[in-house]
Amino acid sequence: MLKTLFAAAATVFVAQCAVPNFYKDVDRIFWVVQDVDRSAAGWKALGVGDADPVQGVKSPIKYRTGSLENRCRWAVGWFGDVTIDLIQPLSNTGTFADFKRRHGGQGIAALIHRVPTRAALDEEISRMAGLGVDVLERGKVAGNESADYVLFDTEPDGKYVLGLVLYAGSDEVRPKAPHSGRKVAQYAFVAHDLKAVAQYWAKLGFPEMTFTHPTLWDLRYHEGAGAFDALLGWQRHGRVVYEWIQPLKGPTVYEDQMKAHGEGLHHLALDVEDIDHESSEWTRKGFPFVQGGAWGERDKPGYGRFAYQNTQALGGTDVELLWNYRP
């Protein structure tokens, strides 16, 4: 009887904490960079993104318990099919300046989700507060005074900043998406302890993380043979899967990332039709192959290959090219 009661109570608790539907899609990415011009030009040259002309921003924000002026250069554009905000901090305080100091100068700081109404925004702030999560920062998206963003203080335990954006009315302004046909296939993070990260996000109502330890082969690291291994965690609460990586053996780009930038978002993945051609093209354009391998049985369903390209100069992350066998 007690077991049944505990199970029922657990079900009610999970239901109460379950995250709202708006977390199924990433609306935009807040991406801290050292040079917005270089980053915007680089993604455009690779054919995966573009950004509007850089804007100088001086706007009031609420940061933690105080108010201050946010100064930065801010360009809005696209990476694949997702809006990106390339943010070059000029201030010494605020979320973006703090992130820059902690993460070796640049990297993806926050994934932002669109809330439908002011009431939904207030409800989620209240829900998160009840779970012990404070608001880190509130402000306006550059170039769109009708777009309010809220950043939660989730990075210490969750390894990235969870954010929300509310667009007032239906007059949302965005740059036109490029006709590259590319879509972000994966958001991937690196962390030292996936079990701890999984427990944190589960506490906030996100679905339980599942774990795999796949057997990979044809391993390569830079120009030589690879000998890396990793535990993988998976979150499938949204349209695009979240992959979490805990390196077990190296050398590997995952350890390289954590040494240079700390834990957090390691790469964005793109599906490709010809991985050898794509990887060669990226390398030719100055963004070389740094790690790769294969999974599954060659030329059988379930077979696939991956290649990481070093795009650190454009934003403190790599890009993963993914190819899956199609009969």
Secondary structure, 3 states (H helix, E strand, C coil): CHHHHHHHHHHHHHHHHCCCHHHHCCCEEEEECCCHHHHHHHHHHCCCEEECCCEEEEEEEEECCEEEEEEEEEEEEEECCEEEEEEEECCCCCHHHHHHHHCCCCEEEEEEEECCCHHHHHHHHHHHHHCCCCEEEEEECCCCCCEEEEEECCHHHHCCEEEEEEECCCCCCCCCCCCCCCCEEEEEEECCCHHHHHHHHHHCCCCCCEEECCCEEEEEECCEECCCEEEEEEECCCCCEEEEEEEEECCCHHHHHHHHHCCEEEEEEEECCCHHHHHHHHHHCCCCEEEEEEECCCCCCCCEEEEEECCHHHHCCEEEEEEECCC
